[in-house]
Amino acid sequence: MSNSVNYKGITSSVLDGIKPIEISKGIFQYILWENDKKLSAIYKFDKNTKLDFVDSHTMYDEHIFVMSGVFNNGDKYYEEGSYIINPKGTVHIPQSTEGCTVLVTFP
Protein backbone atom coordinates (compact mmCIF):
# COMPACT_ATOMS: atom_id res chain seq x y z
CA MET A 1 0.00 0.00 0.00
CA SER A 2 1.37 3.40 -0.99
CA ASN A 3 1.19 6.47 1.22
CA SER A 4 1.90 8.88 -1.63
CA VAL A 5 -0.26 11.95 -2.05
CA ASN A 6 -1.49 13.68 -5.16
CA TYR A 7 -2.14 17.44 -5.15
CA LYS A 8 -2.68 17.73 -8.91
CA GLY A 9 -5.77 19.76 -9.79
CA ILE A 10 -6.40 21.23 -6.33
CA THR A 11 -7.70 24.79 -6.54
CA SER A 12 -8.63 27.36 -3.92
CA SER A 13 -10.23 30.79 -3.62
CA VAL A 14 -10.10 33.57 -1.05
CA LEU A 15 -13.42 35.38 -0.65
CA ASP A 16 -11.79 38.77 -0.02
CA GLY A 17 -10.06 38.52 -3.41
CA ILE A 18 -13.25 37.90 -5.42
CA LYS A 19 -15.04 40.85 -7.01
CA PRO A 20 -18.77 40.52 -6.24
CA ILE A 21 -21.45 40.65 -8.92
CA GLU A 22 -24.71 42.34 -7.89
CA ILE A 23 -27.31 39.97 -9.36
CA SER A 24 -30.30 41.86 -7.89
CA LYS A 25 -30.42 45.01 -5.79
CA GLY A 26 -28.64 44.14 -2.53
CA ILE A 27 -27.79 40.53 -3.50
CA PHE A 28 -24.15 39.84 -4.31
CA GLN A 29 -22.62 36.76 -5.91
CA TYR A 30 -19.00 35.71 -5.25
CA ILE A 31 -18.05 32.91 -7.64
CA LEU A 32 -15.65 30.55 -5.89
CA TRP A 33 -15.35 28.07 -8.75
CA GLU A 34 -17.16 27.18 -11.95
CA ASN A 35 -16.93 25.17 -15.13
CA ASP A 36 -19.48 24.51 -17.87
CA LYS A 37 -21.66 22.29 -15.63
CA LYS A 38 -20.86 23.17 -12.03
CA LEU A 39 -20.81 26.25 -9.83
CA SER A 40 -19.83 27.03 -6.25
CA ALA A 41 -20.60 30.55 -5.05
CA ILE A 42 -21.26 32.62 -1.96
CA TYR A 43 -24.33 34.87 -2.04
CA LYS A 44 -24.66 37.76 0.38
CA PHE A 45 -28.15 39.20 0.89
CA ASP A 46 -28.59 42.65 2.43
CA LYS A 47 -31.55 43.12 4.77
CA ASN A 48 -34.97 43.12 3.07
CA THR A 49 -33.74 41.87 -0.29
CA LYS A 50 -35.38 39.54 -2.77
CA LEU A 51 -34.19 38.15 -6.08
CA ASP A 52 -36.05 40.06 -8.79
CA PHE A 53 -36.66 36.93 -10.87
CA VAL A 54 -37.78 33.35 -10.25
CA ASP A 55 -34.84 30.98 -9.75
CA SER A 56 -35.63 27.80 -11.67
CA HIS A 57 -33.63 24.59 -11.67
CA THR A 58 -34.10 22.94 -15.04
CA MET A 59 -30.83 21.02 -15.37
CA TYR A 60 -29.41 20.32 -11.90
CA ASP A 61 -30.20 20.12 -8.21
CA GLU A 62 -29.15 23.19 -6.22
CA HIS A 63 -27.57 22.80 -2.78
CA ILE A 64 -27.68 25.73 -0.32
CA PHE A 65 -25.94 25.99 3.05
CA VAL A 66 -26.95 28.97 5.22
CA MET A 67 -23.70 30.31 6.68
CA SER A 68 -25.20 33.25 8.59
CA GLY A 69 -28.51 35.03 9.03
CA VAL A 70 -31.87 33.72 7.87
CA PHE A 71 -32.57 32.70 4.26
CA ASN A 72 -36.06 32.42 2.77
CA ASN A 73 -36.90 30.62 -0.47
CA GLY A 74 -40.31 32.29 -0.84
CA ASP A 75 -42.00 29.56 1.18
CA LYS A 76 -39.99 28.79 4.31
CA TYR A 77 -37.37 30.39 6.57
CA TYR A 78 -34.02 28.65 7.05
CA GLU A 79 -31.72 29.66 9.90
CA GLU A 80 -27.94 29.58 10.06
CA GLY A 81 -26.68 26.02 9.71
CA SER A 82 -29.55 24.88 7.47
CA TYR A 83 -28.81 22.75 4.42
CA ILE A 84 -31.37 22.91 1.61
CA ILE A 85 -31.59 20.90 -1.61
CA ASN A 86 -33.74 22.30 -4.41
CA PRO A 87 -34.23 19.35 -6.78
CA LYS A 88 -34.16 19.65 -10.54
CA GLY A 89 -37.55 20.97 -11.68
CA THR A 90 -38.19 23.21 -8.67
CA VAL A 91 -38.48 27.01 -8.62
CA HIS A 92 -38.16 29.52 -5.80
CA ILE A 93 -37.50 33.19 -5.08
CA PRO A 94 -34.42 33.59 -2.82
CA GLN A 95 -34.78 36.39 -0.26
CA SER A 96 -33.92 37.54 3.25
CA THR A 97 -35.52 40.00 5.66
CA GLU A 98 -32.65 40.13 8.15
CA GLY A 99 -29.82 39.50 5.67
CA CYS A 100 -27.84 36.32 5.19
CA THR A 101 -24.86 34.65 3.59
CA VAL A 102 -25.30 31.32 1.79
CA LEU A 103 -23.03 28.87 -0.01
CA VAL A 104 -24.64 27.54 -3.19
CA THR A 105 -23.41 24.64 -5.30
CA PHE A 106 -24.73 23.05 -8.46
CA PRO A 107 -23.23 19.57 -8.47
DSSP file (Angstrom, degrees, kcal/mol; ACC not computed):
  #  RESIDUE AA STRUCTURE BP1 BP2  ACC     N-H-->O    O-->H-N    N-H-->O    O-->H-N    TCO  KAPPA ALPHA  PHI   PSI    X-CA   Y-CA   Z-CA
    1    1 A M              0   0    0      0, 0.0     2,-0.3     0, 0.0     0, 0.0   0.000 360.0 360.0 360.0 133.3    0.0    0.0    0.0
    2    2 A S        -     0   0    0      1,-0.1     0, 0.0     2,-0.1     0, 0.0  -0.717 360.0-163.2 -96.1 141.3    1.4    3.4   -1.0
    3    3 A N        +     0   0    0     -2,-0.3    -1,-0.1     2,-0.0     2,-0.0   0.134  47.2 132.5-103.6  18.1    1.2    6.5    1.2
    4    4 A S        -     0   0    0      1,-0.1     2,-0.3     2,-0.0    -2,-0.1  -0.314  45.3-143.0 -70.5 154.8    1.9    8.9   -1.6
    5    5 A V        -     0   0    0     -2,-0.0     2,-0.4     2,-0.0    -1,-0.1  -0.798   4.1-150.4-115.8 159.7   -0.3   12.0   -2.0
    6    6 A N        +     0   0    0     -2,-0.3    -2,-0.0     1,-0.1     0, 0.0  -0.959  18.6 170.7-134.3 114.8   -1.5   13.7   -5.2
    7    7 A Y    >   +     0   0    0     -2,-0.4     3,-1.8     2,-0.0    -1,-0.1   0.343  35.3 133.0-102.4   4.1   -2.1   17.4   -5.1
    8    8 A K  T 3  S+     0   0    0      1,-0.2     3,-0.1     3,-0.0    -2,-0.1  -0.343  74.0  12.7 -61.6 129.9   -2.7   17.7   -8.9
    9    9 A G  T 3  S+     0   0    0      1,-0.3    -1,-0.2    -2,-0.1     2,-0.2   0.372  84.9 143.9  88.4  -4.1   -5.8   19.8   -9.8
   10   10 A I    <   -     0   0    0     -3,-1.8     2,-0.3     1,-0.0    -1,-0.3  -0.512  25.3-178.5 -69.8 132.6   -6.4   21.2   -6.3
   11   11 A T        -     0   0    0     -2,-0.2     2,-0.3    -3,-0.1    22,-0.0  -0.875   7.2-172.3-126.6 162.3   -7.7   24.8   -6.5
   12   12 A S        -     0   0    0     -2,-0.3     2,-0.3     2,-0.0    -2,-0.0  -0.980   7.4-157.1-150.6 161.4   -8.6   27.4   -3.9
   13   13 A S        -     0   0    0     -2,-0.3     2,-0.5    20,-0.0     3,-0.1  -0.967  11.4-144.2-137.4 152.2  -10.2   30.8   -3.6
   14   14 A V    >   -     0   0    0     -2,-0.3     3,-2.0     1,-0.1     4,-0.3  -0.985  14.3-145.1-118.0 119.7  -10.1   33.6   -1.0
   15   15 A L  G >  S+     0   0    0     -2,-0.5     3,-1.8     1,-0.3    -1,-0.1   0.854  97.6  58.7 -53.3 -41.8  -13.4   35.4   -0.7
   16   16 A D  G 3  S+     0   0    0      1,-0.3    -1,-0.3    -3,-0.1    -3,-0.0   0.715 103.9  53.9 -63.1 -19.7  -11.8   38.8    0.0
   17   17 A G  G <  S+     0   0    0     -3,-2.0     2,-0.5     2,-0.1    -1,-0.3   0.410  89.2  93.9 -94.3   1.9  -10.1   38.5   -3.4
   18   18 A I  S <  S-     0   0    0     -3,-1.8    14,-0.0    -4,-0.3    -5,-0.0  -0.832  72.9-133.7-101.0 128.2  -13.2   37.9   -5.4
   19   19 A K        -     0   0    0     -2,-0.5    12,-0.3    12,-0.1     2,-0.1  -0.674  29.3-127.6 -77.8 123.7  -15.0   40.8   -7.0
   20   20 A P        -     0   0    0      0, 0.0     2,-0.5     0, 0.0    10,-0.2  -0.369  10.9-144.6 -74.1 151.9  -18.8   40.5   -6.2
   21   21 A I  E     -A   29   0A   0      8,-2.4     8,-3.0    -2,-0.1     2,-1.0  -0.974  13.2-137.0-112.8 123.4  -21.4   40.7   -8.9
   22   22 A E  E     +A   28   0A   0     -2,-0.5     6,-0.2     6,-0.2     3,-0.1  -0.720  26.2 176.0 -82.4 107.2  -24.7   42.3   -7.9
   23   23 A I  E    S+     0   0A   0      4,-1.8     2,-0.3    -2,-1.0    -1,-0.2   0.729  71.3   1.1 -87.7 -23.0  -27.3   40.0   -9.4
   24   24 A S  E >  S-A   27   0A   0      3,-1.1     3,-2.7    -3,-0.1    -1,-0.2  -0.936 107.8 -63.9-150.9 162.1  -30.3   41.9   -7.9
   25   25 A K  T 3  S+     0   0    0     -2,-0.3    25,-0.4     1,-0.3     3,-0.1  -0.313 125.1   0.7 -55.9 117.3  -30.4   45.0   -5.8
   26   26 A G  T 3  S+     0   0    0      1,-0.2    20,-2.7    -2,-0.2     2,-0.5   0.513 107.7 107.0  83.0   5.9  -28.6   44.1   -2.5
   27   27 A I  E <   -AB  24  45A   0     -3,-2.7    -4,-1.8    18,-0.2    -3,-1.1  -0.974  50.0-168.4-120.9 120.2  -27.8   40.5   -3.5
   28   28 A F  E     -AB  22  44A   0     16,-2.6    16,-2.5    -2,-0.5     2,-0.4  -0.895   9.4-152.9-117.2 135.1  -24.1   39.8   -4.3
   29   29 A Q  E     -AB  21  43A   0     -8,-3.0    -8,-2.4    -2,-0.4     2,-0.5  -0.896   5.8-170.4-107.2 132.2  -22.6   36.8   -5.9
   30   30 A Y  E     - B   0  42A   0     12,-2.9    12,-2.4    -2,-0.4     2,-0.6  -0.940  18.3-146.0-119.7 103.6  -19.0   35.7   -5.3
   31   31 A I  E     + B   0  41A   0     -2,-0.5    10,-0.2   -12,-0.3     3,-0.1  -0.601  20.8 177.3 -77.1 117.3  -18.0   32.9   -7.6
   32   32 A L  E     -     0   0A   0      8,-2.2     2,-0.3    -2,-0.6     9,-0.2   0.853  68.3 -16.2 -84.0 -40.1  -15.7   30.6   -5.9
   33   33 A W  E     + B   0  40A   0      7,-1.9     7,-2.7     2,-0.0    -1,-0.4  -0.954  65.6 168.8-165.0 143.5  -15.3   28.1   -8.7
   34   34 A E  E     + B   0  39A   0     -2,-0.3     2,-0.2     5,-0.2     5,-0.2  -0.989   8.7 172.9-156.4 153.9  -17.2   27.2  -11.9
   35   35 A N        -     0   0    0      3,-2.2    -2,-0.0    -2,-0.3     0, 0.0  -0.720  61.6 -69.6-138.5-164.8  -16.9   25.2  -15.1
   36   36 A D  S    S+     0   0    0     -2,-0.2     3,-0.1     1,-0.2    -2,-0.0   0.684 130.9  21.6 -68.8 -15.8  -19.5   24.5  -17.9
   37   37 A K  S    S+     0   0    0      1,-0.1     2,-0.3    70,-0.0    -1,-0.2   0.532 117.8  55.3-125.0 -12.5  -21.7   22.3  -15.6
   38   38 A K        -     0   0    0     69,-0.1    -3,-2.2     2,-0.0     2,-0.3  -0.907  51.1-176.6-131.0 153.6  -20.9   23.2  -12.0
   39   39 A L  E     -BC  34 106A   0     67,-0.9    67,-2.3    -2,-0.3     2,-0.4  -0.992   9.2-173.4-147.9 138.3  -20.8   26.3   -9.8
   40   40 A S  E     +BC  33 105A   0     -7,-2.7    -8,-2.2    -2,-0.3    -7,-1.9  -0.992  27.3 155.8-128.3 125.4  -19.8   27.0   -6.3
   41   41 A A  E     -BC  31 104A   0     63,-2.6    63,-3.2    -2,-0.4     2,-0.4  -0.992  39.1-130.3-149.6 153.1  -20.6   30.5   -5.0
   42   42 A I  E     -BC  30 103A   0    -12,-2.4   -12,-2.9    -2,-0.3     2,-0.5  -0.879  23.0-161.4 -99.3 136.3  -21.3   32.6   -2.0
   43   43 A Y  E     -BC  29 102A   0     59,-2.7    59,-2.5    -2,-0.4     2,-0.5  -0.986   1.0-161.7-120.1 128.3  -24.3   34.9   -2.0
   44   44 A K  E     -BC  28 101A   0    -16,-2.5   -16,-2.6    -2,-0.5     2,-0.5  -0.947   5.6-162.2-111.2 124.0  -24.7   37.8    0.4
   45   45 A F  E     -BC  27 100A   0     55,-3.2    55,-1.5    -2,-0.5   -18,-0.2  -0.909   9.8-142.9-105.8 123.8  -28.1   39.2    0.9
   46   46 A D    >   -     0   0    0    -20,-2.7     3,-0.7    -2,-0.5    53,-0.4  -0.303  47.4 -70.7 -69.0 168.2  -28.6   42.6    2.4
   47   47 A K  T 3  S+     0   0    0     51,-0.3    51,-0.2     1,-0.2    50,-0.2  -0.329 117.8  11.6 -60.1 144.1  -31.6   43.1    4.8
   48   48 A N  T 3  S+     0   0    0     49,-0.6     2,-0.3    48,-0.2    -1,-0.2   0.885  93.7 143.8  54.5  48.1  -35.0   43.1    3.1
   49   49 A T  E <   -F   96   0B   0     47,-2.1    47,-2.5    -3,-0.7     2,-0.3  -0.869  26.3-177.8-117.5 153.0  -33.7   41.9   -0.3
   50   50 A K  E     -F   95   0B   0    -25,-0.4    45,-0.2    -2,-0.3   -25,-0.1  -0.987  36.5-104.5-148.9 135.1  -35.4   39.5   -2.8
   51   51 A L        -     0   0    0     43,-3.0   -27,-0.1    -2,-0.3     4,-0.1  -0.370  28.8-138.2 -57.1 134.6  -34.2   38.2   -6.1
   52   52 A D  S    S+     0   0    0    -29,-0.1     2,-0.3     2,-0.1    -1,-0.1   0.203  81.5  44.5 -89.1  19.1  -36.1   40.1   -8.8
   53   53 A F  S    S-     0   0    0      0, 0.0     2,-0.4     0, 0.0    -2,-0.1  -0.975  94.3 -93.5-150.3 161.5  -36.7   36.9  -10.9
   54   54 A V        -     0   0    0     -2,-0.3     2,-0.8    39,-0.1    39,-0.2  -0.644  34.7-138.0 -78.9 129.7  -37.8   33.4  -10.2
   55   55 A D  E     -I   92   0C   0     37,-3.0    37,-1.8    -2,-0.4     2,-0.4  -0.800  27.4-173.9 -90.9 109.0  -34.8   31.0   -9.7
   56   56 A S  E     -I   91   0C   0     -2,-0.8     2,-0.7    35,-0.2    35,-0.2  -0.827  20.3-149.9-110.4 146.8  -35.6   27.8  -11.7
   57   57 A H        +     0   0    0     33,-2.4    32,-5.0    -2,-0.4    33,-0.3  -0.820  33.0 151.8-117.3  89.7  -33.6   24.6  -11.7
   58   58 A T  S    S+     0   0    0     -2,-0.7    -1,-0.2    30,-0.2     3,-0.1   0.725  75.8  24.9 -92.3 -24.3  -34.1   22.9  -15.0
   59   59 A M  S    S+     0   0    0      1,-0.2     2,-0.3    29,-0.0    29,-0.1   0.757 120.5  18.5-112.0 -32.4  -30.8   21.0  -15.4
   60   60 A Y  S    S-     0   0    0     27,-0.1    -1,-0.2    26,-0.0    29,-0.2  -0.914  73.1-100.5-140.3 160.0  -29.4   20.3  -11.9
   61   61 A D        -     0   0    0     -2,-0.3     2,-0.4    27,-0.1    -3,-0.1  -0.512  37.1-139.0 -70.4 151.3  -30.2   20.1   -8.2
   62   62 A E  E     -D   86   0A   0     24,-2.5    24,-3.1    -2,-0.2     2,-0.5  -0.971  11.1-158.0-116.5 132.1  -29.2   23.2   -6.2
   63   63 A H  E     -DE  85 105A   0     42,-2.9    42,-2.4    -2,-0.4     2,-0.4  -0.933  10.1-172.7-111.2 131.8  -27.6   22.8   -2.8
   64   64 A I  E     -DE  84 104A   0     20,-3.0    20,-3.1    -2,-0.5     2,-0.5  -0.987   9.4-170.5-127.3 131.5  -27.7   25.7   -0.3
   65   65 A F  E     -DE  83 103A   0     38,-2.6    38,-2.7    -2,-0.4     2,-0.8  -0.989  21.7-137.4-119.0 123.1  -25.9   26.0    3.0
   66   66 A V  E     + E   0 102A   0     16,-2.6    15,-3.2    -2,-0.5    36,-0.2  -0.700  23.7 178.0 -83.0 110.6  -26.9   29.0    5.2
   67   67 A M  E     -     0   0A   0     34,-2.2     2,-0.3    -2,-0.8    35,-0.2   0.847  65.3  -6.8 -82.8 -37.1  -23.7   30.3    6.7
   68   68 A S  E    S+ E   0 101A   0     33,-1.7    33,-2.0    12,-0.1    -1,-0.3  -0.986 108.4  12.8-155.9 157.0  -25.2   33.3    8.6
   69   69 A G  E    S- E   0 100A   0     -2,-0.3    11,-0.7    31,-0.2     2,-0.4  -0.310  93.2 -55.4  76.4-158.9  -28.5   35.0    9.0
   70   70 A V  E     -G   79   0B   0     29,-1.3    28,-0.4     9,-0.2    29,-0.4  -0.989  46.6-160.0-128.6 123.9  -31.9   33.7    7.9
   71   71 A F  E     -G   78   0B   0      7,-2.7     7,-3.4    -2,-0.4     2,-0.4  -0.772   3.1-164.1-100.9 144.6  -32.6   32.7    4.3
   72   72 A N  E     -GH  77  95B   0     23,-2.8    23,-2.3    -2,-0.3     5,-0.2  -0.996  14.0-163.4-129.4 136.3  -36.1   32.4    2.8
   73   73 A N        -     0   0    0      3,-1.5    20,-1.9    -2,-0.4     4,-0.1   0.269  63.4 -89.0 -99.1  11.2  -36.9   30.6   -0.5
   74   74 A G  S    S+     0   0    0      2,-0.3     3,-0.1    18,-0.2    -2,-0.0   0.286 124.1  45.7  97.8  -7.9  -40.3   32.3   -0.8
   75   75 A D  S    S+     0   0    0      1,-0.4     2,-0.3    18,-0.0    -3,-0.0   0.602 113.6  21.4-130.9 -37.7  -42.0   29.6    1.2
   76   76 A K        -     0   0    0      2,-0.0    -3,-1.5     0, 0.0    -1,-0.4  -0.968  66.2-121.1-143.0 150.6  -40.0   28.8    4.3
   77   77 A Y  E     -G   72   0B   0     -2,-0.3     2,-0.5    -5,-0.2    -5,-0.2  -0.770  22.7-164.3 -94.2 138.3  -37.4   30.4    6.6
   78   78 A Y  E     -G   71   0B   0     -7,-3.4    -7,-2.7    -2,-0.4     3,-0.1  -0.984   9.1-149.1-126.2 121.2  -34.0   28.7    7.1
   79   79 A E  E >   -G   70   0B   0     -2,-0.5     3,-2.1    -9,-0.2   -13,-0.3  -0.305  42.0 -62.7 -83.3 168.2  -31.7   29.7    9.9
   80   80 A E  T 3  S+     0   0    0    -11,-0.7   -13,-0.2     1,-0.3    -1,-0.2  -0.204 124.9  31.3 -47.7 134.1  -27.9   29.6   10.1
   81   81 A G  T 3  S+     0   0    0    -15,-3.2    -1,-0.3     1,-0.3     2,-0.1   0.301  87.0 136.0  94.9  -8.1  -26.7   26.0    9.7
   82   82 A S    <   -     0   0    0     -3,-2.1   -16,-2.6   -16,-0.2     2,-0.5  -0.452  40.8-155.4 -74.4 145.3  -29.5   24.9    7.5
   83   83 A Y  E     -D   65   0A   0    -18,-0.2     2,-0.4    -2,-0.1   -18,-0.2  -0.991  14.5-173.7-122.3 123.5  -28.8   22.7    4.4
   84   84 A I  E     -D   64   0A   0    -20,-3.1   -20,-3.0    -2,-0.5     2,-0.5  -0.933  13.1-161.4-122.7 138.0  -31.4   22.9    1.6
   85   85 A I  E     -D   63   0A   0     -2,-0.4   -22,-0.2   -22,-0.2    -2,-0.0  -0.980   2.2-164.7-119.5 120.0  -31.6   20.9   -1.6
   86   86 A N  E     -D   62   0A   0    -24,-3.1   -24,-2.5    -2,-0.5     3,-0.1  -0.894  24.8-140.0 -99.4 105.1  -33.7   22.3   -4.4
   87   87 A P    >   -     0   0    0      0, 0.0     3,-2.1     0, 0.0   -30,-0.2  -0.191  31.1 -79.7 -66.6 156.7  -34.2   19.4   -6.8
   88   88 A K  T 3  S+     0   0    0      1,-0.3   -30,-0.2   -29,-0.1   -27,-0.1  -0.277 120.3  34.2 -49.2 134.5  -34.2   19.7  -10.5
   89   89 A G  T 3  S+     0   0    0    -32,-5.0    -1,-0.3     1,-0.4     2,-0.2   0.293  92.9 115.4  97.0  -9.0  -37.5   21.0  -11.7
   90   90 A T    <   -     0   0    0     -3,-2.1   -33,-2.4   -33,-0.3    -1,-0.4  -0.545  45.4-160.7 -92.0 160.8  -38.2   23.2   -8.7
   91   91 A V  E     +I   56   0C   0    -35,-0.2     2,-0.3    -2,-0.2   -35,-0.2  -0.972  15.9 159.7-135.4 151.2  -38.5   27.0   -8.6
   92   92 A H  E     -I   55   0C   0    -37,-1.8   -37,-3.0    -2,-0.3   -18,-0.2  -0.965  37.8-121.4-159.4 171.4  -38.2   29.5   -5.8
   93   93 A I        -     0   0    0    -20,-1.9   -39,-0.1    -2,-0.3   -18,-0.0  -0.864  30.7-142.7-124.3  95.4  -37.5   33.2   -5.1
   94   94 A P        +     0   0    0      0, 0.0   -43,-3.0     0, 0.0     2,-0.3  -0.280  37.7 145.7 -59.3 139.0  -34.4   33.6   -2.8
   95   95 A Q  E     -FH  50  72B   0    -23,-2.3   -23,-2.8   -45,-0.2     2,-0.3  -0.977  31.4-155.5-164.0 168.1  -34.8   36.4   -0.3
   96   96 A S  E     -F   49   0B   0    -47,-2.5   -47,-2.1    -2,-0.3   -48,-0.2  -0.925  10.3-168.1-157.2 132.4  -33.9   37.5    3.3
   97   97 A T  S    S+     0   0    0     -2,-0.3   -49,-0.6   -49,-0.2    -1,-0.1   0.819  98.6  30.6 -87.1 -34.1  -35.5   40.0    5.7
   98   98 A E  S    S-     0   0    0    -28,-0.4   -51,-0.3   -51,-0.2    -1,-0.1   0.542 118.1-105.1 -99.4  -7.3  -32.6   40.1    8.1
   99   99 A G        -     0   0    0    -53,-0.4   -29,-1.3   -29,-0.4     2,-0.3   0.053  42.3-169.4  94.6 149.8  -29.8   39.5    5.7
  100  100 A C  E     -CE  45  69A   0    -55,-1.5   -55,-3.2   -31,-0.2     2,-0.4  -0.988  22.3-132.7-164.4 166.6  -27.8   36.3    5.2
  101  101 A T  E     -CE  44  68A   0    -33,-2.0   -34,-2.2    -2,-0.3   -33,-1.7  -1.000  29.2-178.6-128.3 128.8  -24.9   34.6    3.6
  102  102 A V  E     -CE  43  66A   0    -59,-2.5   -59,-2.7    -2,-0.4     2,-0.5  -0.949  24.6-138.4-129.5 149.1  -25.3   31.3    1.8
  103  103 A L  E     -CE  42  65A   0    -38,-2.7   -38,-2.6    -2,-0.3     2,-0.4  -0.925  26.4-168.6-101.2 127.6  -23.0   28.9    0.0
  104  104 A V  E     +CE  41  64A   0    -63,-3.2   -63,-2.6    -2,-0.5     2,-0.4  -0.965   7.5 179.8-121.8 134.2  -24.6   27.5   -3.2
  105  105 A T  E     -CE  40  63A   0    -42,-2.4   -42,-2.9    -2,-0.4   -65,-0.2  -0.989  19.9-158.3-131.7 143.9  -23.4   24.6   -5.3
  106  106 A F  E      C   39   0A   0    -67,-2.3   -67,-0.9    -2,-0.4   -44,-0.2  -0.920 360.0 360.0-114.5  99.5  -24.7   23.1   -8.5
  107  107 A P              0   0    0      0, 0.0   -69,-0.1     0, 0.0   -45,-0.1   0.505 360.0 360.0 -71.8 360.0  -23.2   19.6   -8.5
